[in-house]
Amino acid sequence: MSKPISPLWRQMPADIDERLRQIVHSAPPCKVFFRADDIGVPGSMFSRLLGIFAAHNAPLALAVVPTWLTFPRWEAIQREAAPNARLWCWHQHGWRHRNHEREGKKQEFGPNRALTAIISDVTRGQQRLRTIMGKAFQPIFTPPWNRCDDRTLSVLADNGFAAVSRFVTKQPPGRLPLPDIPVSVDLHTRKCRNSKEDWRALFSELADGLARPVCGIMIHHQRMNDAAFVFLEILLKRLSARGSLVSLECLLESA
């Protein structure tokens, strides 16, 4: 299930370690969590991702697409994940990861869908993950493409979800029916074709994110190459040294 890799990760700056050191150590105190999306299929890239976080003793929230996960796949994932079970937060990533909007931004749970369909997909996904994962499943919802409408937020609250996690710019105005713990840095689903400009944009995004009280960093392992994994290791090393890393469950407890 490989996907296109951004030009950003085909030409990494030679001074990347020093650049990240400057950004991380010039930031104010901040809680940082990592969230990996589009989870459900085991493989070498996924194994490499888990191995890096385990090596750094770093928590990782994993957003699982319900229809992608089967009992055999979950068993294969758990053979690798079980030794470090305390690091992982397995939660729901939509239902099929399928766009239902005829125009505009992609959404699985957007205004083009009937409320009955939203309720059905949310509850089917929740039940499927509970059945397969058991107690490992956490009642947190990450919508595909990091956006969903207000009706979906109410459905989530009505079905016992404790929080939603989207991109920080996707938050609607007004009071939400449940906490939103957003990500603010996107490492891999980047669309800029000029790698130098995109590096400037990523460094700026990371600095802005770390200036917040909470900074969420989004990962898509299917879009990573060797350079992206090297970058991730350096970033984890720098953030770990500052004691910035927290779990999504920890943030939920204080939300």
N, C-alpha and C positions, 0 to 999 in steps of 0.2 A: 504493500500500500504506500509506495513512495510518491512524493509530490514534488513540484518544481522547487528548486533551491534558489533563493535570492542571490543576485550578483554580489551582494554584500559579503557573502561567505565564500566567494571565490578569490577575494583579494583582501586579506586581513592586514591591517597596519603592523609594521615591524615592532613598533613601540607599544603594543596593545596592553602589556602588563603595566607599564608606567602610566598609561592613560587611565586605566581602570583604577589604579592605586590613587591617582589624584582625584578622580570623581568620587570614589567611595570615601576617602578620608577627608575630603572637604565638605561632605554632607553633614547636616545636623543629625542627632540621634534619631533613628528610624527603625521601625519594625518591617522586615522584608519577608515575603512569602513567595514561593514559586508554585505555579500551576501548570501542569502539562495537560493539554487537550487532545481529543480524538484518540482516546485509549480504548482498548478492547481486543487487539490482535497482538499476540506475542511475536517476537522476532529479534534479530540481532541488534537493531537500532534501539528498540525498547529495552533490551537487556543492558545495553551500554549506558543508557540513561539512568536506569535504576542503580547500576554499579557506581556511577559517579556520585550520585547523592548518598549512597550508602558509605562510600569511602570518605566523604566529608561529614558524615553524621548529620546530614541536612534534611529537614522535612520536605515533603513534596505532596501537593494536592493533585490527584489524578482524576480527570473528568472523563468518565466512561460512557461511551455510546451504548445504550442498552441492547439494541438489536445486533451489535457487533460481538457481544459477549455470549459465549456458550459455556456449558459446564467444562468441557475439555480445555477450552482456552483459559478459563479461570484456574483450573488445576495447573496448567503449565505456567501461568503467571505466578501463582502462589509458590511454586517450587523455587522460584528465584526471590520472590518478595518476602516470604514468611520469615527468614532469619532477621529481617529488619522491620518487622510489621509495625512497630511504633512510629516509624517515619512517614507512613503513607496514609493519606486521606482519600479513600475511594468514594467518589460521589457521582451524581448523574449529569450527563451531558446530552440533554434533549431526549429524543426517542430514536429516530433513524439518521439524524444529521442531514435532513433533506429540506431544501428551500421550497417554500410554498408561496412566495410573493411573486406576482406577475411583473412587477416593475419596482424600481428603487432598490434599496439595500436588501441583501439576502437575510431571510429569517425563517426559522422553523416554527416559531410561535409568534407570528405577527398579525397585523390587522386583517389580512386576507383570509384568515381561518375562522371557521365557526367556533364558538365557545365550546360546544360539545366535543369537537375534534381536539381542541387544546386539552380539555379535561381528560379525554380518553388517552391521549399520548403521554401526558404527564403521569397519570396513574399506572398505565401499562409499563412504562419504563421503570417507575419506582418499584412496582411489584416484581418485575423481572430481576432487577438488581438485588433486591432483598432475598429473592428465592435462590439466586446463584451465589451471592456473596455472604449471605447471613449477616452476622454481627459486624462484619467489616464495612458494610455499607453505611455511609454517613448521609443524613438528610440535608444535603446542600445541592443546589442546582446551578449548573453553568449552562446557559443557553448557547446553542451553536451560533457562531458569528457574533457572540457576545452581546446579543440584543434580543429583547422580547417586549411585548406590550404590557400595559397595566393590568389587563385581564389575566394574563398568565401569572403575574405576581400574586394576584388574589387567589388564583387556583393553587399555587404553591403553598401559600399560607394556610389555605383551607385543608390541604392534604398533609400537613404536619412538617413541611420543610422548615428548617431552622434559619436558612440564609440563601441568598442568591449571589453569584459572583459573575460580574460582567466587566466590560471595559469602562474605565472611569468616565469617558465622555458619553456613554450610553445611558447614564442615569437620568430618569425623567425628573422634572421639578416636583416639589411637594413631598408629603410624607409617604413613606413606603410601608406596606403591610408586613414586611420582614426585613432584616438587615441586608444590605448590599455590601459585600467585601470585594471591591473591584481590583482588577489588574490595571496598571498604568504604563507598563513597558511590554512591547511586542518584539520578541527576538527574531521570529522566523517568517511570519506571514507578511513580509514587506514587499512592496510593489515598485519601489524606485529602481530604475534601470541604470542609474549612475551610482556606482559603489562608493565613490568619495563623498557625494552628497548624502547618501544614505548613512554612511558612518557618522557624518556630522549630525544627522537627524537622530540616530540611535544614541549617540553620546549625550545629546541634549535631552532626549526623552528619559534616559537613565538618570541624569542629573536632576531633572524636574521631578521624577518619581521619587528619588531618594530625599527630596526636599519635603515630601509629604510625611505626615506621622506614620502612615502605612504605605508601603510600596509593594504592589503585586507585579510579578514578572511572569509573562506567559511564554510557554514552550510548545513547539510542535515538532516532535522528534522525527516525524517522517520527512521534514524539510531540512534536516541537519546533515552536514557533511563533517569531515574530520576537523576543519577549521572551526565550525560551530561548536563542536564538542570541546575543543581546546579553549575557546573563549569562555564557555560555560564553566569549565574547571577553574580558570583564572578568576572569574567573577565570584564563584563560590568560595574560593580561597580568601579573597579580599573581604567578602562579607562575613565569613566565619571568623576571621581575625578580629573583626569589630564586634562580634557577638550580636549581629543584627537579625539572624535568621529565626523565624518563628513558624509554627504550623498554622494551617487554616483553622483548625479546631480551637487553638489558643486565641486567635483573633475573634472567633465566634463567641467564646466565653466572655470576652470583654466588650463585645459589641452592644 
